[in-house]
């Protein structure tokens, strides 16, 4: 047992860690009271340690004595606090039992307060949205018209629309009151806007670049009040009408700044320049006024009055279409031009009625037609200026037709004497010259080519037909041959004129028939005249009379041609001798066809007359050479064959 105890101790010592912190602390504490390492000290080590522990315990007890006293004091205080706490808890429980009802009431009041605050916020938001603020109210009713005024007026319109939409679901008195209030404010705002626009538009005399944006916005806003808007447009038209009339009178009498351009009336002696300048000024003014109106009404064209920017009369208001805006512009523009149109009409009527020449009247009519198409395309069909130009164009047409009819009828009723040269009389040449100028002017007009023939047909009917009829009467008053050549010359002059213009082509076929008839008659008379020169006309007459007698006899024997008076061989020889001499020397007298004034037609008539003479000779040749004629030796009479004579005559022509 002892050995094992020693073994355990030794093992314990051996297992002890010398580097343990606890060992270092213990040894340090031991070094303070152990002293020298003697046997006695080693023997008394336990007791020394125990004494040391007792001393430490005594000091600890002494030290903690004060702590215990303080803890006892604390314990007393805690007991007092516990007692107070118990009393307070009892009082709180009593108070809680007493105030629980008050807490419930307080919670209910808090919930009501929260609901009232939410309701207040909702009402405030409602009023902010559906009522004007004092600043807005003042701007709408008292301040000058400005963008702020327009914004407020737009907001009033928006309030009306939204409130009326709400009224479809909620029938509330407050909503009705807001509708009444907003309607009253809106009416007052529109009245102020209308009066302001009336003043602005009445003083406006510039161009489109001088239109303030606020005026455009005001016009767009006023569109939702149809009555005021129409009055505004009427005031605009009245103001522009006076301004435009004043400018027109200045242009007529004073001209531009510094005298350039010159006054229009300075060219009053030149009808074309005078009328053209007036109508050109009107055309330019129409373009300027149209531009101004487009600038004023552009907002209505670009966005509808029921859009997000401007007020509307009610929730069902529709936007304005471009076609409606265009119609409004046309109506205002027509009204603006009324005064100028009346002045222009009066002056142009005076110019037309003062003209005595049909050519000038026709040119003025063409000029009026040009501006009728040009200006008419810029105005509405029912515009007074368009109607005035139409009336002036009709007046010009009527005066022109009266003039040419009077001239042509004078030629018909008092046919001029035929000139010695058988050319067209001076009166006829003058009429044709006037017609040439008229046709040249008409050829440059704006009338489409497909319509020109029908448009100009009455002019030809009233001018050419009486002229030809008058020429025929003059021709009938003289010898048939000369009359035919005179008529042919007149017809050829008319043909030459009509061939220059496509719109007269319809008359050329009939005219060609008349020319052919006159030429045939003239050539026939020329052939007779040639035959008469050589006394062959009587021979031809006797020949044809004998032939007719033979045909009438029906086979009964009649006397031969050689026995007919004047057809004996001797007389034929005498007549044909002179004829052959003239043919061989190319000295046939063609004085009728030589008086045809158109060279090509004259050559053609000479050839035709030569063939006519040759045909007559052939007829005589065949009759004489016929054995039934009973000439003893016909070849001594007709020493030249029909082919020879025809060849000589045709070559000579």
Secondary structure, 3 states (H helix, E strand, C coil): CHHHHHHHHHHHHHHCCCCCHHHHHHHHHHCCCCCCCCHHHHHCHHHHHHHHHHHHHHHHHHHHHHHHHHHHHHHHHHHHHHHHHHHHHHHHHHHHHHHHHHHHHHHHHHHHHHHHHHHHHHHHHHHHHHCCCHHHHHHHHCCCCCHHHHHHHHHHHHHHHHHHHHHCCCCCHHHHHHHHHHHHHHHHHHHHHHHHHHHHHHCCCCCHHHCCHHHHHHHHHHCCCHHHHHHHHHHHHHHHHHHHHHHHHHHHHCCCHHHCCCCHHHHCCCHHHHHHHHHHHHHHHHHHHHHHHHHHCHHHHHCCCCCCCCCCCCCCCCCCCHHHHHHHHHHHHHHHCHHHHHHHHHHHHHHHHHCCCHHHHHHHHHHHHHHHHHHHCCCCCCCHHHHHHHHHHHHHHHHHHHHHHHHHHHHHHCCCCCCCCCCCCHHHHHHHHHHHHHHHHHHCCCCCHHHHHHHHHHHHHHHHHHHHHHHHHHHHCCCHHHHHHHHHHHHHHHHHHHCCCHHHHHHHHHHHHHHHHHHHHHHHHHHHHHHHHCCHHHHHHHHHHHHHHHHHHCCCCCCCHHHCCCCCHHHHHHHHHHHHHHHHCCCCCCCCHHHCCCHHHHHHHHHHHHHHHHHHHHHHHHHHHCHHHCCCCHHHHCCCCHHHHHHHHHHHC
